Amino acid sequence: MAQSVLPVLLVALAAVGCDRCPAPVPSTPGPRLPVPVASPAAIVSVAAAPAAAGTSAPSAAPASAAARAAPTWRGEYCTSDEQCAWDDPCQKWRCVAAGEAAAPRACAGEPARAATCACVESMCTRRPADLASGASAASGCTGDEQCAVDVASGTCHLGGETLIGPIHEQGPVCTCNRGSGRCELLWSGPVPCRSWRDCSWVRHPRLRPVPATVVPRPVPRQVRPCRDGEIDSLCVGQGTDKLCRIEGWSC
């Protein structure tokens, strides 16, 4: 009899509540999953989503300040200039994949920013006409290895990802001005040559070719692959149109 009454009593207590019942035991949270990082284009698309019914939708902006400020380090992959375009055709903040570009719009009254958007070293790359405008806002660098370039915006940053791939012939790189302590934007290359003797290289902050008259070749002869090293700066091309180019081998 006692066994048959007990379930009924428990159901009744649950129905009316119980002031002295023990607090529920919180469940143990599962492992934290990595949070996906949205691209600037994704952030803008979320920000420009339609408002709920009964509310007025804000006018869509080409890109938020936060999206423009967030460096991606590597640019979008490309094989031709036609695959790259401006995130905002008027402001020209970032050079992005053509599929992520904003629609054309009137630019009346907006300041013009002289820059080019092109496919450089297989990345959509912004090259400002005034390279000084790409200097880092923060100061404190003491060496080139502390400076990183955001290819899409053509800007330098103190700290950040520097392992974004070599500059085979030409491209943007940030170096440290030890006087000001700021990272400054430089356009490295192309380096003309007549033979391999004219070509050398530096590894930091991005592997790139430089004239041997500026930096003596680390190996005083043509590099024998995987014997003398895994990279070399070669003189490639025809006639007078020869350029130094970084080549590498898997050793």
C-alpha positions as CSV (number, residue, x, y, z in Angstrom):
1,M,0.0,0.0,0.0
2,A,2.8,2.5,1.0
3,Q,4.5,1.7,-2.3
4,S,1.4,2.6,-4.3
5,V,0.7,5.9,-2.4
6,L,4.3,7.2,-2.8
7,P,4.2,8.0,-6.5
8,V,0.8,9.8,-6.1
9,L,2.3,11.9,-3.3
10,L,5.3,12.9,-5.3
11,V,3.1,13.9,-8.3
12,A,1.0,16.1,-5.9
13,L,4.1,17.8,-4.4
14,A,5.4,18.6,-7.9
15,A,2.1,20.1,-8.9
16,V,1.8,22.5,-5.9
17,G,5.6,23.3,-5.7
18,C,7.9,22.8,-2.8
19,D,9.7,25.5,-0.9
20,R,12.2,23.2,0.7
21,C,13.0,21.2,-2.4
22,P,16.7,21.2,-3.2
23,A,17.8,23.5,-6.0
24,P,18.2,21.7,-9.4
25,V,21.7,20.6,-10.2
26,P,23.0,22.6,-13.2
27,S,24.0,20.5,-16.1
28,T,27.7,20.2,-16.9
29,P,28.5,22.4,-20.0
30,G,30.0,20.6,-23.0
31,P,33.3,21.4,-24.5
32,R,33.6,24.9,-26.0
33,L,33.5,24.9,-29.7
34,P,35.5,27.2,-31.9
35,V,33.6,30.4,-32.8
36,P,33.7,30.9,-36.6
37,V,35.2,34.3,-37.6
38,A,33.1,36.1,-40.1
39,S,34.7,37.9,-43.0
40,P,34.1,41.6,-43.4
41,A,31.6,40.9,-46.1
42,A,29.7,38.5,-43.9
43,I,29.6,41.1,-41.1
44,V,28.2,43.7,-43.4
45,S,25.5,41.3,-44.8
46,V,24.3,40.6,-41.2
47,A,24.3,44.2,-40.3
48,A,22.2,45.0,-43.4
49,A,19.6,42.3,-42.8
50,P,16.0,43.4,-43.1
51,A,14.4,44.7,-39.9
52,A,11.6,42.9,-38.2
53,A,8.0,43.7,-39.2
54,G,6.7,46.9,-37.7
55,T,10.2,48.6,-37.5
56,S,12.0,50.7,-40.1
57,A,15.1,49.2,-41.6
58,P,18.3,51.3,-41.4
59,S,20.0,52.3,-44.6
60,A,22.6,49.8,-45.6
61,A,26.2,51.0,-45.3
62,P,29.0,49.8,-47.6
63,A,31.1,48.5,-44.6
64,S,31.2,49.1,-40.9
65,A,34.2,50.8,-39.3
66,A,34.8,47.6,-37.3
67,A,34.8,45.5,-40.5
68,R,37.3,47.9,-42.2
69,A,39.6,47.9,-39.2
70,A,39.8,44.1,-38.8
71,P,42.9,42.9,-40.7
72,T,42.7,39.6,-42.5
73,W,46.5,39.7,-43.4
74,R,46.2,37.6,-46.5
75,G,44.2,39.0,-49.4
76,E,41.5,37.1,-51.3
77,Y,42.9,34.5,-53.7
78,C,43.0,35.7,-57.3
79,T,44.6,34.9,-60.7
80,S,43.8,38.2,-62.5
81,D,43.0,41.8,-61.8
82,E,39.4,41.3,-62.9
83,Q,38.8,39.0,-60.0
84,C,39.4,41.9,-57.5
85,A,37.3,45.0,-56.7
86,W,36.7,47.6,-54.0
87,D,34.6,46.8,-51.0
88,D,33.4,50.4,-51.4
89,P,33.9,52.1,-54.8
90,C,34.0,55.5,-53.2
91,Q,36.0,55.0,-50.0
92,K,38.3,52.3,-51.4
93,W,39.0,50.9,-48.0
94,R,39.7,47.3,-49.0
95,C,40.5,45.4,-52.2
96,V,38.4,42.2,-52.0
97,A,37.2,39.4,-54.3
98,A,34.9,40.8,-57.0
99,G,32.0,38.7,-55.7
100,E,32.2,40.5,-52.4
101,A,32.4,44.0,-53.8
102,A,29.7,46.6,-53.1
103,A,27.4,47.7,-55.9
104,P,28.3,51.0,-57.7
105,R,27.0,54.1,-56.1
106,A,27.3,57.9,-56.3
107,C,30.4,59.3,-54.6
108,A,29.4,63.0,-54.5
109,G,31.0,64.8,-51.6
110,E,33.1,61.9,-50.4
111,P,36.9,62.3,-50.2
112,A,38.8,60.5,-52.9
113,R,41.5,58.1,-51.9
114,A,44.1,57.4,-54.5
115,A,44.9,53.7,-54.6
116,T,44.8,50.7,-56.9
117,C,43.1,47.4,-56.4
118,A,44.9,44.6,-58.3
119,C,45.9,40.9,-58.2
120,V,49.4,40.8,-56.8
121,E,51.1,37.6,-55.8
122,S,47.8,35.8,-56.2
123,M,46.1,38.1,-53.6
124,C,43.7,41.0,-54.1
125,T,45.9,43.8,-53.0
126,R,45.4,47.5,-52.2
127,R,48.3,49.8,-53.1
128,P,47.8,53.4,-51.8
129,A,49.4,56.1,-53.9
130,D,50.7,57.6,-50.6
131,L,52.6,54.7,-49.0
132,A,53.0,56.8,-45.8
133,S,49.2,56.5,-45.2
134,G,49.7,52.8,-44.6
135,A,51.9,53.3,-41.5
136,S,50.8,51.6,-38.3
137,A,48.8,53.7,-35.8
138,A,50.7,52.1,-32.9
139,S,54.3,52.6,-32.2
140,G,56.9,50.5,-30.3
141,C,58.5,48.2,-32.9
142,T,62.2,47.5,-32.6
143,G,62.6,45.1,-35.6
144,D,61.0,44.3,-38.9
145,E,59.8,40.9,-37.6
146,Q,57.3,42.8,-35.4
147,C,55.5,44.4,-38.4
148,A,52.7,42.7,-40.3
149,V,50.9,43.9,-43.5
150,D,47.2,43.6,-44.1
151,V,47.2,43.1,-47.9
152,A,43.6,43.9,-48.6
153,S,43.8,47.4,-46.9
154,G,47.5,48.1,-47.6
155,T,48.1,49.0,-44.0
156,C,50.8,48.1,-41.5
157,H,50.2,46.8,-37.9
158,L,52.4,46.3,-34.9
159,G,52.1,42.6,-34.3
160,G,50.0,40.3,-36.4
161,E,50.4,37.5,-38.9
162,T,53.6,37.7,-41.0
163,L,53.6,34.2,-42.4
164,I,51.3,35.0,-45.3
165,G,53.5,33.8,-48.1
166,P,56.6,35.1,-49.9
167,I,56.8,38.0,-52.3
168,H,58.1,36.2,-55.5
169,E,58.6,39.4,-57.5
170,Q,56.8,42.4,-56.0
171,G,54.3,43.3,-53.3
172,P,53.6,45.1,-50.1
173,V,55.7,44.7,-47.0
174,C,56.0,46.5,-43.6
175,T,59.3,47.3,-42.0
176,C,60.1,49.0,-38.7
177,N,61.3,52.6,-38.6
178,R,63.3,52.4,-35.4
179,G,63.4,56.2,-35.1
180,S,59.6,56.5,-34.9
181,G,58.9,53.0,-33.7
182,R,56.2,52.6,-36.3
183,C,55.7,50.0,-39.0
184,E,55.9,51.6,-42.4
185,L,54.5,50.4,-45.7
186,L,56.9,49.7,-48.5
187,W,56.3,48.3,-52.0
188,S,59.0,45.8,-52.6
189,G,60.2,45.1,-56.1
190,P,60.3,44.5,-58.9
191,V,64.1,44.1,-58.9
192,P,65.7,44.2,-62.4
193,C,68.7,42.0,-63.1
194,R,71.1,40.8,-65.7
195,S,72.1,37.5,-63.9
196,W,71.7,35.6,-60.7
197,R,74.6,37.6,-59.2
198,D,72.3,40.7,-59.1
199,C,69.7,38.9,-57.0
200,S,69.6,38.3,-53.3
201,W,66.8,37.9,-50.7
202,V,65.7,38.7,-47.1
203,R,63.4,36.5,-45.1
204,H,61.7,38.9,-42.6
205,P,59.1,40.1,-42.3
206,R,58.2,38.6,-45.7
207,L,60.5,36.5,-47.8
208,R,61.3,38.7,-50.9
209,P,63.9,39.4,-53.5
210,V,66.3,42.4,-53.1
211,P,69.2,43.7,-55.0
212,A,72.5,42.0,-54.2
213,T,74.1,45.5,-54.0
214,V,71.8,46.2,-51.0
215,V,72.0,42.8,-49.3
216,P,74.8,40.4,-50.3
217,R,73.7,37.0,-51.4
218,P,73.6,34.5,-48.4
219,V,75.1,31.9,-50.8
220,P,77.8,33.3,-53.2
221,R,76.7,31.1,-56.1
222,Q,73.5,29.7,-57.5
223,V,71.8,27.7,-54.8
224,R,72.0,23.9,-55.3
225,P,68.5,22.8,-54.3
226,C,68.4,21.1,-51.0
227,R,72.2,21.1,-50.8
228,D,72.9,24.8,-50.2
229,G,69.4,25.7,-49.2
230,E,65.7,25.6,-50.0
231,I,65.3,28.9,-51.7
232,D,67.1,31.2,-54.2
233,S,66.6,34.5,-55.9
234,L,66.9,33.8,-59.6
235,C,67.1,36.2,-62.6
236,V,64.3,35.2,-64.9
237,G,62.9,36.7,-68.1
238,Q,64.1,37.5,-71.6
239,G,66.4,40.2,-72.9
240,T,66.3,43.4,-70.9
241,D,63.1,42.5,-69.1
242,K,64.7,40.3,-66.5
243,L,63.6,40.4,-62.9
244,C,64.7,38.7,-59.6
245,R,62.3,36.1,-58.5
246,I,62.1,34.0,-55.4
247,E,62.0,30.2,-56.1
248,G,61.8,27.5,-53.5
249,W,62.0,23.7,-53.2
250,S,60.6,21.2,-50.8
251,C,63.6,19.6,-49.2
